[in-house]
Amino acid sequence: MNSIKRIVSTTLLVTILLAGCQVGKQTPTVVPQPVSLPQNSTVESTAIGRNTEPSPEIEFEMALNPLTGLHVAVETLQRRPVMVKVSNYPREGRPHAGLSFADIVFDYYIGYGTNRFLALYYGNDSPQIGPVRSGRLVDAQLVLLYQGILGYGSADEDTSAYLVQALGERAISFEEAPCPAFCGKDTHSVIGVFGSSADITSYAKANNIDTGETPTLNGMVFDTVIPRDGVPVDQINILFNYYNRAEWRYDSTSGTYLRWIEEMEGEEENGDFHMVPLTDRVTGQQLAFNNIIILFAHYIENAPSEHDVELMKNIEGKRAVYYRDGQMFEGIWKVPNDDTPIQFLDAKGAPFALKPGNSWIVLADDNSIFNQKQSGAWELFFLLSPAPE
């Protein structure tokens, strides 16, 4: 195996800041620049004994989050992204915690028909993330590309050595960072360990793993205007095996894709399943994402439960499929550098404008089946490429 050479601001705070600053249509941008937006906190009251003088105008320095296209406080971005491993199996660990707060969630195959998530927190934090599980080889590439910190449960001996070699101190297991960064005792238990992204950042800064500088994460483009030539699609099915399935259904009211997931009745081999809303245990609300992205890439199978994915050095581009605002778009994705985010391009090679907000990214093998199931519904069935002879 070739080794890789390089790879809470709370939701309430963001809500308060944005409520006072109505941001209009954004021009697509690749290099976000800090801006200063005035926040008028004038309070008037006629209640007896209250100060009726207007409060002085307070100016909050704002910046554009390069991973969501949303405005946040400048200090929010003065850290490395925190990227935490979240289990999807066994099912007893559901509902997951904290996925709705992530800027980006990477969703990929880990063997035996199962998948796992790598949730990235930069513009937001979640007080509870999990269940936290073990690291995988591809995590090293993703953390390097987004200049992040990896929070994970553990890993087998070879994978752990690989992650530490690639990331150094930026690979933080639950055994290293005590509660409140990671709370719990056993990551092999489906509800054993949960993390806190803000506290992982605090641990990293206290130990000089994160210097508090703002990383350069340019490359993604966002625009409220919907690109041309989209195909209406209101449902995307993602199957890692017949019994491991998810659905993203477009909700025109919110302009987001709502997540549904399988629920089994009886044993998997003999039981029936039905789809239920997937909620976040922190909020109690169904997961909603602005962009759903499928990236086709080559998986390398070293063992039935050990895989890597070829992400870096993809200079020429590979197939990508984007979903935003109820429409589907074909494009390509590239990784021009080992320390800058994945770039999303349209079919002609120009930057593709995502919808401002959060993104869910599925890493599919090139051999996966992807086709239209019915009008307005497409399906991805994950299949590994045959092993070379």
NUDOBA-886550 format. One line per field, with one value per residue (C-alpha): residue number from 1; residue in three letters; chain; x, y, z. Coordinates in nm, 2 decimals. Each point is the difference from the previous one (the first is absolute). Layout:
N
num = NUM;...
residu = ALA;...
chaine = A;...
X = X;...
Y = Y;...
Z = Z;...
***
This chain:
389
num = 1;2;3;4;5;6;7;8;9;10;11;12;13;14;15;16;17;18;19;20;21;22;23;24;25;26;27;28;29;30;31;32;33;34;35;36;37;38;39;40;41;42;43;44;45;46;47;48;49;50;51;52;53;54;55;56;57;58;59;60;61;62;63;64;65;66;67;68;69;70;71;72;73;74;75;76;77;78;79;80;81;82;83;84;85;86;87;88;89;90;91;92;93;94;95;96;97;98;99;100;101;102;103;104;105;106;107;108;109;110;111;112;113;114;115;116;117;118;119;120;121;122;123;124;125;126;127;128;129;130;131;132;133;134;135;136;137;138;139;140;141;142;143;144;145;146;147;148;149;150;151;152;153;154;155;156;157;158;159;160;161;162;163;164;165;166;167;168;169;170;171;172;173;174;175;176;177;178;179;180;181;182;183;184;185;186;187;188;189;190;191;192;193;194;195;196;197;198;199;200;201;202;203;204;205;206;207;208;209;210;211;212;213;214;215;216;217;218;219;220;221;222;223;224;225;226;227;228;229;230;231;232;233;234;235;236;237;238;239;240;241;242;243;244;245;246;247;248;249;250;251;252;253;254;255;256;257;258;259;260;261;262;263;264;265;266;267;268;269;270;271;272;273;274;275;276;277;278;279;280;281;282;283;284;285;286;287;288;289;290;291;292;293;294;295;296;297;298;299;300;301;302;303;304;305;306;307;308;309;310;311;312;313;314;315;316;317;318;319;320;321;322;323;324;325;326;327;328;329;330;331;332;333;334;335;336;337;338;339;340;341;342;343;344;345;346;347;348;349;350;351;352;353;354;355;356;357;358;359;360;361;362;363;364;365;366;367;368;369;370;371;372;373;374;375;376;377;378;379;380;381;382;383;384;385;386;387;388;389
residu = MET;ASN;SER;ILE;LYS;ARG;ILE;VAL;SER;THR;THR;LEU;LEU;VAL;THR;ILE;LEU;LEU;ALA;GLY;CYS;GLN;VAL;GLY;LYS;GLN;THR;PRO;THR;VAL;VAL;PRO;GLN;PRO;VAL;SER;LEU;PRO;GLN;ASN;SER;THR;VAL;GLU;SER;THR;ALA;ILE;GLY;ARG;ASN;THR;GLU;PRO;SER;PRO;GLU;ILE;GLU;PHE;GLU;MET;ALA;LEU;ASN;PRO;LEU;THR;GLY;LEU;HIS;VAL;ALA;VAL;GLU;THR;LEU;GLN;ARG;ARG;PRO;VAL;MET;VAL;LYS;VAL;SER;ASN;TYR;PRO;ARG;GLU;GLY;ARG;PRO;HIS;ALA;GLY;LEU;SER;PHE;ALA;ASP;ILE;VAL;PHE;ASP;TYR;TYR;ILE;GLY;TYR;GLY;THR;ASN;ARG;PHE;LEU;ALA;LEU;TYR;TYR;GLY;ASN;ASP;SER;PRO;GLN;ILE;GLY;PRO;VAL;ARG;SER;GLY;ARG;LEU;VAL;ASP;ALA;GLN;LEU;VAL;LEU;LEU;TYR;GLN;GLY;ILE;LEU;GLY;TYR;GLY;SER;ALA;ASP;GLU;ASP;THR;SER;ALA;TYR;LEU;VAL;GLN;ALA;LEU;GLY;GLU;ARG;ALA;ILE;SER;PHE;GLU;GLU;ALA;PRO;CYS;PRO;ALA;PHE;CYS;GLY;LYS;ASP;THR;HIS;SER;VAL;ILE;GLY;VAL;PHE;GLY;SER;SER;ALA;ASP;ILE;THR;SER;TYR;ALA;LYS;ALA;ASN;ASN;ILE;ASP;THR;GLY;GLU;THR;PRO;THR;LEU;ASN;GLY;MET;VAL;PHE;ASP;THR;VAL;ILE;PRO;ARG;ASP;GLY;VAL;PRO;VAL;ASP;GLN;ILE;ASN;ILE;LEU;PHE;ASN;TYR;TYR;ASN;ARG;ALA;GLU;TRP;ARG;TYR;ASP;SER;THR;SER;GLY;THR;TYR;LEU;ARG;TRP;ILE;GLU;GLU;MET;GLU;GLY;GLU;GLU;GLU;ASN;GLY;ASP;PHE;HIS;MET;VAL;PRO;LEU;THR;ASP;ARG;VAL;THR;GLY;GLN;GLN;LEU;ALA;PHE;ASN;ASN;ILE;ILE;ILE;LEU;PHE;ALA;HIS;TYR;ILE;GLU;ASN;ALA;PRO;SER;GLU;HIS;ASP;VAL;GLU;LEU;MET;LYS;ASN;ILE;GLU;GLY;LYS;ARG;ALA;VAL;TYR;TYR;ARG;ASP;GLY;GLN;MET;PHE;GLU;GLY;ILE;TRP;LYS;VAL;PRO;ASN;ASP;ASP;THR;PRO;ILE;GLN;PHE;LEU;ASP;ALA;LYS;GLY;ALA;PRO;PHE;ALA;LEU;LYS;PRO;GLY;ASN;SER;TRP;ILE;VAL;LEU;ALA;ASP;ASP;ASN;SER;ILE;PHE;ASN;GLN;LYS;GLN;SER;GLY;ALA;TRP;GLU;LEU;PHE;PHE;LEU;LEU;SER;PRO;ALA;PRO;GLU
chaine = A;A;A;A;A;A;A;A;A;A;A;A;A;A;A;A;A;A;A;A;A;A;A;A;A;A;A;A;A;A;A;A;A;A;A;A;A;A;A;A;A;A;A;A;A;A;A;A;A;A;A;A;A;A;A;A;A;A;A;A;A;A;A;A;A;A;A;A;A;A;A;A;A;A;A;A;A;A;A;A;A;A;A;A;A;A;A;A;A;A;A;A;A;A;A;A;A;A;A;A;A;A;A;A;A;A;A;A;A;A;A;A;A;A;A;A;A;A;A;A;A;A;A;A;A;A;A;A;A;A;A;A;A;A;A;A;A;A;A;A;A;A;A;A;A;A;A;A;A;A;A;A;A;A;A;A;A;A;A;A;A;A;A;A;A;A;A;A;A;A;A;A;A;A;A;A;A;A;A;A;A;A;A;A;A;A;A;A;A;A;A;A;A;A;A;A;A;A;A;A;A;A;A;A;A;A;A;A;A;A;A;A;A;A;A;A;A;A;A;A;A;A;A;A;A;A;A;A;A;A;A;A;A;A;A;A;A;A;A;A;A;A;A;A;A;A;A;A;A;A;A;A;A;A;A;A;A;A;A;A;A;A;A;A;A;A;A;A;A;A;A;A;A;A;A;A;A;A;A;A;A;A;A;A;A;A;A;A;A;A;A;A;A;A;A;A;A;A;A;A;A;A;A;A;A;A;A;A;A;A;A;A;A;A;A;A;A;A;A;A;A;A;A;A;A;A;A;A;A;A;A;A;A;A;A;A;A;A;A;A;A;A;A;A;A;A;A;A;A;A;A;A;A;A;A;A;A;A;A;A;A;A;A;A;A;A;A;A;A;A;A;A;A;A;A;A;A;A;A;A;A;A;A;A;A;A;A;A;A
X = 0.00;0.14;0.00;-0.15;0.26;-0.22;-0.35;-1.70;0.02;-0.35;-0.29;-0.16;0.28;-0.02;-0.37;0.03;0.26;-0.19;-0.33;0.14;0.17;-0.20;0.25;-0.11;0.08;0.36;0.22;0.18;0.34;0.29;0.20;-0.22;0.10;-0.09;-0.26;-0.14;-0.37;-0.17;-0.23;-0.26;-0.08;-0.21;-0.26;-0.29;-0.23;-0.28;-0.01;0.04;0.35;0.16;0.26;-0.17;0.31;0.11;0.31;0.30;0.05;0.21;0.21;0.08;0.28;-0.13;0.17;-0.13;0.04;0.17;-0.16;-0.36;-0.01;-0.17;0.11;0.13;0.20;0.37;0.12;-0.21;0.23;0.32;0.06;0.05;-0.32;-0.09;-0.07;-0.17;-0.07;-0.36;-0.14;-0.30;0.01;-0.12;-0.34;-0.03;0.22;-0.26;-0.11;0.34;0.10;0.12;-0.01;-0.24;0.26;0.28;0.11;0.07;-0.06;0.20;-0.17;0.20;0.02;0.19;-0.06;-0.26;-0.27;0.03;0.09;0.13;0.00;0.27;-0.17;0.19;-0.07;0.14;-0.27;-0.21;0.06;-0.20;0.00;-0.04;0.13;-0.02;0.00;0.37;0.17;0.33;0.21;0.05;0.27;-0.18;-0.04;0.36;-0.05;-0.32;0.15;0.30;-0.21;-0.20;0.30;-0.20;0.02;-0.12;-0.20;-0.05;-0.06;0.29;0.13;0.17;0.37;0.10;-0.27;0.09;0.37;-0.10;-0.22;0.26;0.27;-0.21;-0.16;0.24;-0.16;-0.30;-0.13;-0.17;-0.16;-0.25;0.27;0.22;-0.25;-0.20;-0.36;-0.15;0.19;-0.10;-0.23;-0.04;0.21;-0.05;-0.02;-0.09;-0.33;-0.24;-0.08;0.33;0.17;-0.12;0.21;-0.04;0.15;0.06;0.17;0.21;0.11;0.08;0.20;0.19;0.08;0.10;0.25;0.13;-0.15;-0.22;0.17;-0.32;0.09;-0.26;0.08;-0.02;-0.29;-0.09;-0.14;-0.37;-0.25;-0.34;-0.29;-0.37;-0.07;-0.07;0.23;-0.14;-0.07;-0.11;-0.23;-0.29;0.07;-0.17;0.13;0.35;0.04;0.34;0.04;0.32;-0.17;-0.36;-0.07;0.22;-0.19;-0.06;-0.23;0.03;-0.34;-0.01;-0.23;-0.10;-0.12;0.34;0.20;0.20;0.03;-0.14;0.17;-0.19;0.16;-0.10;-0.15;0.00;-0.27;0.14;0.34;0.16;0.00;-0.37;-0.15;-0.17;0.11;-0.17;0.14;-0.02;0.11;0.36;0.02;0.28;-0.01;0.13;-0.28;-0.27;-0.04;0.03;0.34;-0.02;0.28;0.02;0.23;0.03;0.31;0.11;0.37;0.11;0.35;0.21;-0.01;0.30;-0.10;0.29;-0.24;-0.37;-0.01;0.30;-0.04;0.16;-0.14;0.21;-0.07;0.33;0.17;-0.33;0.11;-0.18;-0.34;-0.25;-0.38;-0.21;-0.37;-0.15;-0.35;-0.12;-0.34;-0.18;0.22;0.28;0.32;0.29;0.35;0.35;0.21;0.37;0.27;0.27;0.19;0.06;-0.11;-0.30;-0.36;-0.15;-0.11;-0.34;-0.03;-0.28;0.01;0.20;0.26;-0.12;-0.05;-0.34;-0.20;-0.14;-0.29;0.12;-0.02;0.10;0.10;-0.02;0.27;-0.02;0.32;-0.12;0.22;0.04;-0.17;-0.32;-0.33;-0.16;-0.33;-0.34;-0.26;-0.31;-0.09;0.18;0.18;0.36;0.18;0.36;0.08;0.35;0.22;0.38;0.20;0.13;0.34;0.28;0.12
Y = 0.00;0.34;0.22;0.35;0.27;0.28;0.00;1.05;0.28;-0.12;-0.01;0.26;0.24;-0.04;0.05;0.32;0.14;-0.09;0.12;0.35;0.00;-0.08;-0.12;0.03;-0.21;-0.10;0.03;-0.33;0.01;-0.22;0.22;0.12;0.34;0.12;0.27;0.22;0.00;0.24;-0.16;0.24;-0.10;0.30;-0.09;0.23;-0.06;0.20;-0.21;0.20;0.01;-0.13;0.19;0.15;0.13;-0.20;-0.22;0.09;-0.17;-0.31;-0.12;-0.36;-0.10;-0.27;-0.24;-0.25;-0.36;-0.15;-0.34;0.12;0.34;0.14;0.30;-0.07;0.18;0.03;-0.17;-0.30;-0.08;0.05;-0.37;-0.32;-0.19;-0.28;-0.32;-0.28;-0.36;-0.10;-0.35;-0.10;-0.36;-0.18;0.16;0.01;0.30;0.21;0.27;0.16;0.30;0.33;-0.07;0.29;0.25;-0.12;0.22;-0.32;-0.37;-0.25;-0.34;-0.30;-0.38;-0.18;-0.37;-0.27;0.22;0.27;0.37;0.26;0.38;0.26;0.32;0.33;0.29;0.34;0.27;-0.18;-0.22;-0.28;-0.07;-0.37;-0.20;-0.37;-0.28;0.05;-0.30;-0.10;0.17;-0.12;0.05;0.25;0.23;0.10;0.14;0.18;0.16;0.11;0.15;0.21;0.07;-0.15;-0.19;-0.36;-0.11;-0.38;-0.28;-0.23;-0.20;-0.33;0.00;0.05;0.27;0.18;0.01;0.13;0.28;0.11;0.00;0.21;0.24;-0.01;0.16;0.10;-0.36;0.02;-0.32;0.00;-0.16;0.31;0.29;-0.04;0.10;0.25;-0.05;-0.37;-0.14;-0.38;-0.31;-0.25;0.09;-0.36;0.06;0.17;0.27;-0.01;0.33;0.35;0.30;0.38;0.20;0.32;-0.20;-0.19;0.34;0.12;-0.31;0.05;0.36;-0.07;-0.26;0.22;-0.23;0.28;0.35;0.19;0.12;0.01;-0.27;0.07;-0.21;0.16;-0.19;-0.05;0.24;0.09;0.19;0.03;0.01;-0.35;-0.10;-0.07;-0.33;-0.19;-0.30;-0.01;-0.27;-0.01;-0.33;-0.16;-0.35;-0.11;-0.38;-0.15;-0.33;-0.11;0.05;0.30;0.28;0.37;0.24;0.37;0.15;0.36;0.23;0.30;0.19;0.01;-0.04;-0.28;-0.38;-0.19;-0.33;-0.33;-0.33;-0.36;-0.15;-0.38;-0.22;-0.34;-0.14;0.16;-0.31;-0.08;0.33;0.28;0.36;0.33;0.35;0.25;0.35;0.02;0.25;0.16;-0.10;0.34;0.20;-0.27;0.14;-0.19;0.04;0.26;0.09;0.26;-0.20;-0.37;-0.09;-0.34;-0.03;-0.31;-0.12;-0.32;-0.20;-0.21;-0.31;-0.13;-0.22;-0.04;0.27;0.21;0.23;0.32;0.24;0.17;0.37;0.18;0.06;0.01;0.28;-0.09;-0.05;-0.27;-0.02;0.19;0.04;0.29;0.06;0.34;0.17;-0.31;-0.04;-0.23;0.11;-0.20;0.12;-0.10;0.03;0.06;0.01;0.23;0.02;-0.21;0.27;0.17;-0.11;-0.21;0.21;-0.04;0.09;-0.02;-0.22;0.27;0.03;0.33;0.03;-0.13;0.22;-0.19;0.14;0.18;-0.23;-0.35;-0.28;-0.38;-0.17;-0.37;-0.17;-0.27;-0.25;0.04;-0.34;0.11;-0.02;0.34;0.03;0.15;-0.22;0.21;0.35;0.24;-0.28;-0.13;-0.27;-0.08;-0.37;-0.02;-0.27;-0.04;-0.04;-0.35;-0.07;0.00;-0.34
Z = 0.00;-0.09;0.30;-0.03;-0.01;0.13;0.06;1.64;-0.22;0.08;-0.24;0.22;-0.06;-0.37;0.01;0.19;-0.23;-0.32;0.14;0.02;-0.33;-0.31;-0.26;-0.36;-0.30;0.01;-0.30;-0.06;0.16;0.04;0.24;0.28;0.15;0.35;0.01;0.28;0.04;0.25;0.25;0.14;0.35;0.08;0.27;0.08;0.29;0.16;0.32;0.31;0.14;-0.33;-0.19;-0.31;-0.16;-0.31;0.05;-0.20;-0.33;0.04;-0.30;-0.04;-0.23;-0.23;-0.24;-0.26;0.09;-0.30;0.06;0.01;-0.16;0.32;0.20;0.35;0.26;-0.09;0.31;-0.08;-0.29;0.20;0.05;-0.19;-0.11;0.25;-0.19;0.21;-0.09;0.05;-0.01;-0.21;0.10;0.21;-0.03;0.38;0.00;-0.19;0.00;-0.04;0.19;-0.15;-0.37;-0.06;0.13;-0.25;-0.29;-0.20;0.06;-0.19;-0.05;-0.11;-0.01;0.27;-0.09;0.04;-0.15;0.26;0.00;0.24;0.02;0.04;0.12;-0.04;0.24;-0.08;-0.01;0.26;0.30;0.16;0.37;-0.07;-0.30;-0.05;0.06;-0.06;-0.17;-0.15;-0.26;-0.36;-0.25;-0.21;0.30;-0.03;-0.35;0.09;0.32;-0.20;-0.28;0.25;0.23;0.28;0.32;0.01;0.30;0.01;0.24;-0.09;-0.29;-0.06;0.04;-0.37;-0.06;0.32;-0.10;-0.34;0.14;0.24;-0.26;-0.23;0.25;0.30;0.30;-0.20;0.03;0.34;0.14;0.28;0.22;-0.03;0.04;0.33;0.06;-0.10;-0.33;-0.01;0.27;0.04;0.03;-0.28;-0.37;-0.08;0.18;-0.24;0.26;0.18;-0.09;-0.11;-0.09;0.02;-0.29;0.20;0.27;-0.24;-0.14;0.36;0.06;-0.32;0.07;0.36;-0.14;-0.28;-0.26;-0.13;0.01;-0.05;-0.35;-0.28;-0.25;-0.37;-0.12;-0.34;-0.30;0.06;-0.16;0.12;-0.15;0.08;-0.37;-0.14;-0.28;-0.34;-0.17;0.31;-0.01;0.25;0.25;0.34;0.14;0.02;0.14;0.13;0.05;0.14;0.00;-0.04;0.37;0.05;-0.17;0.03;-0.18;-0.05;-0.08;-0.11;0.21;-0.21;0.31;0.16;-0.32;0.16;-0.03;0.29;0.10;0.04;0.10;0.03;0.31;0.02;0.14;0.10;-0.11;-0.30;-0.21;0.06;0.11;-0.17;0.00;-0.04;-0.03;0.29;0.05;0.13;0.28;0.19;0.37;0.10;-0.17;-0.05;-0.35;-0.33;-0.17;-0.27;-0.25;-0.27;-0.24;-0.06;-0.20;-0.14;-0.09;-0.20;0.10;0.00;0.33;0.09;0.20;0.22;0.20;0.03;0.27;-0.11;-0.29;-0.13;-0.26;-0.27;0.06;-0.03;-0.33;-0.18;-0.22;-0.32;0.16;0.07;-0.02;0.25;0.04;0.19;0.14;0.11;0.00;-0.13;-0.30;-0.11;-0.18;-0.15;0.05;0.10;0.31;0.04;0.28;-0.14;0.33;0.30;0.25;-0.17;-0.01;-0.27;-0.30;-0.16;-0.37;-0.25;-0.31;-0.19;0.27;0.15;0.37;0.10;0.24;0.30;0.20;0.31;0.29;0.10;-0.23;0.02;-0.21;-0.10;-0.11;-0.25;-0.18;-0.37;-0.04;0.18;-0.19;-0.04;-0.19;-0.01;0.18;-0.09;-0.10;0.25;0.19;-0.05;0.18;0.08;0.09;0.13;-0.16;0.03;-0.31;-0.07;0.16;-0.26;-0.11
***
